[in-house]
């Protein structure tokens, strides 16, 4: 088959959240031509495969692309998110990305979208239905928007064996159940498992019929501390101030986590079990209260095998029946922990440069690409915030974010961009403080005072972790 040759300025591999956020800023801030290639039929990446009851776990107000609002601008009146900013559903997010593509990107005449295409490397991709092969010359850069390798339950392959006759499913299939099961076994401890347990409780399942296999307990974030409205200033900015103070005053890593929990920065499901995992999952306190209704928590390691009558784990087994539903929530959302430079000559690798915010990170990287020419300076301003997994990863994660934030604050042009970009969420909240806002001003002064000490303490803890790792080989 003949190869179709194309030219563009930026070849973006991946039309998911990060690829869309990057493209949006390049389209807005430059005159560049862009080609987006994605294996799905629609833009939105992993949202095409998400379970039907998924929502954002942080406010819609700072998700999506910079140029188009996603949030309805409403405060939820009912439910476990009551009193806080709306959380877009998976369907809403997918529809949003379709609107961005059809009403902003494509009408510009500078974006071409190639769905249902498999990237082959070196500028070549193949349409999965027609077999047509394209070869692209990227005049500026090829952008890897797939590096973080988002994994979702419906496309995830479990790392354990499952008997063919076990009633095993991803959470996507739960709404399809047509008969009453004997019970439910939830496999996994992350945000997907949390969502699944909450969905079951919402649908009147007796908590005592839910068994939750939790290999590791996790530290959770309080969603109230992520709100962007002015009414939440002392929750959101106050949480940052309390975070800095807790870290700065801590005497050990364990003491730091204790102080962060006491300050309301961290939550956990079981107050009697110390978490060893941190993925940045965000929940409301009402959700935590609901999750605590589930008392049958199994902490015997990871699942090894599943049959119709037994789930075997690293440290034991549990009995089930053929009519027990087993829900696989073991997929880790982002599975690539390796760090690479963002700017690599004619290759650009999208990663996180701010904690918890992949779409902001992609938009910010695009702005640095558009506004700065020196690669060393670009990489300095886009130092990668490593993805957390273990509890102590919070230390490197937070130190990297704080150093980035400091570096950005030293450049007036970046301060202005952050203030005006809706994906930032918080800079505008800070910029609106007036001289009459004495209490808010005092809070900011406290943050400025404790931030250097907090960073110093984080680097001290990182050194001790590195020394401990070296000693154990």
N, C-alpha and C positions, 0 to 999 in steps of 0.2 A: 504493500500500500504506500502511496506517495506521502511524503511528509509535508505538512503545511508550515511554512516559515512565517513567524510573527516578530514584530519589534515593539518594544515598550521601554519606558523609563524604569518602572519597578515591576518585577514579577513577584507577586505575593502568593506564597504557597500556603493555602488554608484560608477558608472563608468563615472561620469561626469568630468568636468574640474578639480575640486579639488582632486577627487579620483585618476585621472590619474597623476596629478602632484606629489602627495604624493607617489604613487607607483613607479614612475620613479626614484625618489631619493633613495628610499629604495632599489630598484633593483640595482642601480649604486653603492651605498655606503655600502651595507651589502651583506651577503650571504643568506638572508632570502628567504623563500618561501611565495608566496602571492596568495590569492584567491580574485578575484573581483566579486561582485554580483551586477547586475543592472536589472531594470525592462524593459529597452529598448532592442531592438534587436541588437543595435550597441553601441559602446562606444561613449561618447560625451554628455550624460545627456540631459539637456534642449535643446541643439542644434538640437536634433532629432525632435523637435516640433516647431522650430523657424519659423517666417514668412520669405518668400523667398527673400525679399530684405534686410534682416538684415545684418549688418557688425559689426565687432568690432568697438567700439567707441574710443579706444586708439590703438596705433600702434601694428601691428602684431609682432614686434620685441621682445616684452616681454610678449607674450601670449603662452600658450600651456604647454609643458613639458620641463624640463631643457636640456635634452639630444638631442633634435631635433628642428631645426629651423623651424618656421612657416612662417616668413616673406619671401617674394620674394626678399628682399633687394633692392626694387625699391622705387623711389619717384613718387607719382602720378603726371601725366603731365596735366590732365584735371579734371574738376569737382570741387565740393565744398571742396574737400580735397587736391586740387592742391598745390604742393610744399612740401607736408609732406609725411611721411612714409606710406606705403600701409596698408590698413585695410582689413583683410581677410573677405570674405563673409561667410555666414553660411554654404554653401556647401563646401567651402574650409576647414573650421574648422572641419566639420564632416569627410571629406576625410583624413585630417591630423590625427585625432584620430584613424581612422581605420588603417592607416599606422603604427602609433606607436604601436598599439596592435598587428598587424600581422607581423610586421618586427622587432620589438624590444622586446616587452613583451613576447609574446608566444614562439618565437624561443629561448628565454633564458632557457626554461625548468623550470623556477622558478615562472612563473605566469600562473594561470588558470583563465579563464574568463567564468562566467556563466550568459549569457544574458537571457532576458525574464524570470527573476526570481523575485519573490516577497519575500522580507525579512520579516520573521515572528517574529523575536526577539530571543534572547538567543541562537544565533548561528545557527538558523534554517531558511531555505528558501525553497520556493516551485516554481517549474517551472510552469508558468501560462498555458502552452499548454498541457504538459504531466501529470501534477499533481504530479510529482515525488518530494519527500521531501528529503532534504539534511540536515544533522546535522554536524556542523563543530566544531572541537576543535582547538582553536587558541592558540598556544603555547606562543605567546608573547602578542598580543593585537588585539582587535576588533576596527576598525577605522570607525567612523561615518562620512562619506563624504556627508551626506544628511542633516545635521543639519540646514543649512541656507535655505533650502526649496525654491529653485528657482521656480518662477511661470512665466508662459508664456501665452500669450493671447489664444492660441489654446486649452489649457487644463484648462483655468481659468473659474471659475463660477462667473458671475457678482453678485455684492451685490445689485442689483436692479431688478425689474421685467420687462420683455420684452414681448410684445404682439407677439403671434406666427406668425402673418402676417406682422410684421415690417421687413424692409429690413436691418437686423442686422447681423453683421459678425465680426470675428477677422480679423486683417490685413492680415492674411494668404490667405484670399479669395479675396482680392482686384484684383489680376491679373486675376481672373477668370470671372470678370464682362464682359458681352457681349452686354450691351445696355447702352445708356447714361442716367445717373441718373439726377434728378433735382438738386441735391446737395449732399454734404458730411457733416456729423457731426462726429467730432473726439472727443471721450470721454476719457479724461485723460490728464495729464500734464507732464508725464515723458518722458524718452528716446524713448519708443515705439511710443508715440504720435508724438514726434519730427520726428522720422524716417518716420512715415506714412504721415505726412504733406509734408515732403520733397519729398517723392515718388510721391505723387499726383501732386505737382508742377512740378517735373521732367517730368511727363507724361501729361503735357499741360493742367491741370485742372486750370480753372480761379480761382485765389485766393478768389474772391468774392463769389464763390460757396462753399467755405469751411467755416464751422462754427466749432469753436474749443471750446469745453467745458473744461475750465481750473479751477478746484476747487482751486488750489493753484499755484501761479507762483513759479518757482524754480531758485535758483542760479545755474549757469552752469560753467564748467571749459573750459578754452581755450585749444584746442587740440595742438596748437603750443607749449605750455609749457610742453608737454609730450613726445617730440621727443628725441630719444637717440643718434642721430648722432652728431659728434663733431661740425658740422656747426650750431647746435642749442644750443650750450652750454649756451649762454647768454639768450636764451629764457627759457630753462629748468631749469638750475641751477639759472639763474637770477630770475625766477619766485619764486623759493624757498626763495631766499634772500629777494625779495620784500615782500613775504608773512610774513617772520619773522619780518621784519622792520615794516610792517603795523600793525601787532598784538602788537609788543612791544611799539609802539608809540601811540596806540589807547587810548582813554579816557573813552570809554564805549563800550558795545556790538554793538550798532548801529554804532558808529564811526568806530569800527573795520571793519564791513562789507563795509562801505563807503570807507575806505582806501584800503581794498582788491580789491574792484572794480576799484578804481582809479589807483591802481598799475597794473591792467591787470590780476590779478589772477582770479577774478570772472567776468562772463558775465551774462546778463539777456536779455530776449527777448524784454520786454517792459520797456524802461528806466523810465517810469512814474509810474510803479507799483512795490512796494517793495516786493521781494520774501519772502515767509515764509516756503519754502521747500528746502531741499538740499539732493539729492541722489547721487551726484558725477557724474552726466551725463556730458559727454565731447563732445564738438562741435567745429567746426571751426567758425571763424568770418564770413566767406562767408555763412555758414549755418544760422547763426543768421540773417544776412541780408535778406536771402530768406524767413525765417519764418516771418519776419516783414511785408511781403506782405499780410499776412492774417490779415484782420482788424476786422473780426467778432469774437471777443473773448468773450465768455460768462463766467462771473465770478459770478455765482449765487449758488455756493455750488455744492454738488454732485448730481448725477442723482438718482432719486427715482423710477420713472416708465417711460416706453416707450410704446406708442401706435403708430398706423399708422399715426396719425396727430399731436401728442404732445409729447414733452419730458418734464417731470415734474422734477424740481430740488428742492433743499432745500428752495430756496428763489425766486421761480418763475417758469416760463415755457417758452418754445419756440415752435413755430409752425413748423411742417414739413409736407411733403406729403408722400403718400405711395411709391413714387419713390425716396425718400431720402435714401441714404446709411448711416447707422450708424455703425461706426467702434469702436469696444471695445478695447481701449488701457488702461483700468483701472487696469490691473494686475500689482501689484508691483513686481519687479524682484526678490527681496529677502524678504521673509516675516517673518522670525524668528528674532525678536529683542532681545530675551533672551540671556544673556551671561552665559556661563558655563566654568569652567576650561578646558583648552585644554587637559591636562594630568590628567587622573582620574584612577590611578591604571592600570587595564588591559583594560581600555577603553580610546580611543583617539578621541576627538571631534574636527574636523577641523573647524576653524573659521579664521577671518581676523586678521593678526598681522601687516599688513601694509595697510595704506589707499589706496583704489581704486584697490588693487591687490590681488584678491582671489587665483589665481594660484601660484603667488610667495609665498603667505602665506602658502599654503599647502606644497610646496616644502621646505620652510624654516622649518616648523614644522617637516617634515620628517628628515631633517638634524639634528635637535636638538634631535629627537628620536634616531638617529643613533650614535650621537657623545657625548651625555650627559646621565648620569645614574640617577642623583639625580632629583626626581620629582619636588621638590620645585624650583630648579634652572631651570628646563625645563619650568615650568609655569612662572617663573620670566622673562625668555627670550622670552616667547610666550604670553605675556599679550595681551588680546583680544582688538582689536580696534573696538569699538561698531559701528554698522551700523547706518548711519545717516538717518533721516527722516525729522524732522523739521529743520529750519535754524540754530537754536542754537545748534543742535547736532554736527555741525561742530566743536564746541569748544572742546567737550570731544573726539571726533574722532581725531582731530589734536594733542591734548595733549597726548593721548595714543600712537599715532604713533611716536611723537617726543621723548617720554621717551623710547620707544623700540629702536629707532635708536641710542639714546645715550648709552643704555646698550650694544647694539651690538658692538658699536665702541670701547668699553673698552676691547674687547677680540680679540687678534690678529688673532686667527684661524677663527673667524667669519668674521672679516674684509676681510681676504683672500678668504673665501668662497663666500662672497657677490660680491667681485671683479670679480670672475671667473664665477659666475652663470648668464646665459643670461637672466633669468627672472627678475633679479634685475634691469637691464636697466641703472642704473645711477652711481653705485659705480665705474665701469670701466671708465666712463666718467671723474670722479673726479681723479681717480688714474693716468690718463694720462697727468695731468698738470705738465709741466716741469718748471725749475727755470727761463726760459726765458719768461714764460707766466705771465707777471707782472699783467695785468688786471684781469686775471682769479684768480690769487693768492690773489689779493686785494678783489675780490668778496667773496672768501672763508673766508678770515679773517673777513670780514663784517658779514657773516653768523654766524661764531663762536661767534662774539661779541654780536649779537642781539638774538641768539637762547635762552639763559637762560632767558633773559628779556621777550621774547615771551611766553615761558613756564610759567613763573611766572604770566603773565597777564592772560593766559588761565585758570590757577588754581584760580585766583581771580574771573574771570567771572563764573567759575563753582560753586564757593562758593555762589555767589550772586544768581545764578539760583536755587541752592538747598534751600537757605534761602527763596526765593520767593515761591518755591513749597511747602515748609513746612508751610509758612504763609497762603497759600490758602487751605491747607488741602489736 
